[in-house]
Amino acid sequence: MLKATCELKPAGDNDVSGTIELSEAGVGGVVTFTGTVNNLPDGLHALHVHTYGDVTVTSGKGAGGHWNPHNKTHGCYPSTDRHAGDVG
């Protein structure tokens, strides 16, 4: 099983924090996101996987755009016409 951990840190004018674990069961399998997010305002939100893991830019912009290896348009999960990083 492949695993990665993402630590959420406040960026800009928010104080959202937490930890998300990504797990892939089997090669090319489904990736599952589990974790805890703190201080998230009420309402609908989405997760996005970004192109880079650069966390040195405090604004969060070092992460680049949404991961988009197939050059698709930005969209919402579960549509197949969306960035691969538009998780939902």
Secondary structure, 3 states (H helix, E strand, C coil): CEEEEEEECCCCCCCCEEEEEEEECCCCCCEEEEEEEECCCCCCCCCECECCCCCCCCCCHHHCCECCCCCCCCCCCCCCCCCCCECC
